[in-house]
Every structure is written in structure tokens, then in C-alpha cells.
Amino acid sequence: MAVDPVRTTSDNQRNALRAGTIPTIEEVRPGIHAIALDMPGMQPPYAFSYAILAGDGSRAVHVVDAGLDTDANWAAFGEAIASLDRELADIETVTLTHLHFDHTGLANRIREASGARVRMHADEAAAIREGLQFSAGHDVGDMLGEWGVPEEWREQLLAIANSRADFGATVVVDDELADGDTLDLGRYRAFVIHTPGHTTGHICLALEDADAVFTGDHVLPLINPGVALGGKRTADPLGEYYESLEKLAPYAGAEALPGHGFRFAPLGSRCAEIREHHEARTRQAAECLSAEPGLTVWQLAGKLSWTGGWENLPIVSRVSALAQTDMHYARVVRTAAARQ
């Protein structure tokens, strides 16, 4: 069956990403504005916060995701809201797609400035309370040993993992969401879709009668999102991620309003691309393990295909890469056991 190619739906956002700049504020649907907030020294270089104007004579604003917490972003966010003829005090809700610091960052400041209610999936709220923002429910130090990471690498990798462990820990969550909830966003209604994968309690928000879905980090235009990067680790996070991609099938033709990068469509085509990427990596892992059954996760990671090569993968990305490799390793082992 032919799949329509993924196409960019915002030249403004795509060109800014290519140039390494921050895209200007953009109205993506009537009354919905994409505000790009800087992520200095990081890739991707910015995260989107979306401001939804309630309309019908109301000054209320609803926010989806809250960027990285820096003074510069707080100032930029305030300026963006002012450019919409609104004030911070007009914000009534902040809905967070997941618990990572580049999406929750300004939530507390917005809440304090406006009294807005902050909401996210119940699993994410629980993970924040338990300090599982990036640990995926296990001790990273122990995992580095189990993965066969050489001693000379462990200190650096552990320091990176620990440096991220506290991000998001202070986010105050007023309302906990569940799959199937309906959110009143003024002129719009949004349906909560629980999409575990990137994190255990990740959600997407499908806009009723608007042919658009806020995808957070579940589906991105260029990056293949990492899986099991927050919350309690489950038995088969990759399988859950595939199921979550399938949950977006009713919106296959919709435009994606992602957490990073640029708007794109159709959503279903990108979901298919991402699944194929992960399945290809599992196949590659199976081939490597068939040829060398005793490989450790560290050794297997070095044999898999990574953008720019394993040797050139930034140190800050290696903990995530090892976690992804471990998942593919486990999937290969589980499949082999089921065939016996």
C-alpha cells in the first residue's frame, strides 16, 4: 500500500531549523500560536509551546507545553503572549505532553503568574514524584555495569545521567489526566491520547474538527524519538511505543504540531517511517547477535548504525543510545525465546 510522503507544512519553522535560529511566532490554526523557546547548547535547538486563545469574547489562554526554564525564555514567552494582546494572567491551563524539562520548564512560573492549572498524565505526575524523569525506573549506575560499559566511560556517562535526574522534579501538577479525557480549550476541544513510549505517561492531544494533533515528542519530523526515557520501565517499552503509534491511526491524515522541529503532514506517514526505523534497528541487532552471541549492550551499540557513527555520537547522547540498544537487545532475545 502506497504511503504519502511526509511534507513540511511550515517554511518558517523548517527554514529556522536549517539556519540554526529560532522561528518567529506562528499561527498554526485560528487562535493557536506556536511559540518557539530556545534550548541553548542543545539539539534540537528549540522547543515549541503552543498558546491557544479561547475566543468568543474570552481573554482566556490555554498553553500546551512550556519549554525550557531560563530567564530568557520567560521573557520571550511573556513577549509572545503580549503580542497576542493577552497577559500572563489570562492563562488558565498548562497541559504538558510529558515530563521532560524542555516541555515542563516554565510551567511553575506560568502557574505562579496566572493561577493556571497545570495538568499532565497521571503516570507522568507519579514519575515526577518518584524522581524518574530520566532513569526509566532503574539505577543508571547499575545499568552501566549490566550493559558492559568500560570503566573509563562510566564516570562520564553517570555524571550526565545524574545531571538530568532532577529536571522537572519541582513541577507542580494540579490535575492528572487519563486516556480519553476531553479538554475544553475555548473554541477548541482536545482529546487526550495516552501514548506511552518516549516516556511512560506521554500524551498527544487531538483537536476536534481541526485536523491537527499536538504530538509532543511522540512523533517528530526528523528525529526518531528515543523510547523509555522517563517513568517506570515496562516489560516491552518498544512494543508499547508501536501500539501508541497505532493509536494515532484515526488521525493519519492530520497535521502534526510537534514539540520540536517543524509542522508536518500527514501524521500517519511519519508514524510508519519511525516504526520502520526501529524495526530495522531490531533486525540489525539480531544479525549482530547471531554472528556474535556474546556481545554486551555496549559492544552491540558500537555495531549499530547511528547518525554520524557511534564514535562521533556526542557523549550526552550515549546514555539514551545505550538504553535504546538494550531495548532492541531484549526484543531480539524475547523473539528468539518465543520461537523455541
Disulfide bonds with the S-S distance in Angstrom:
none
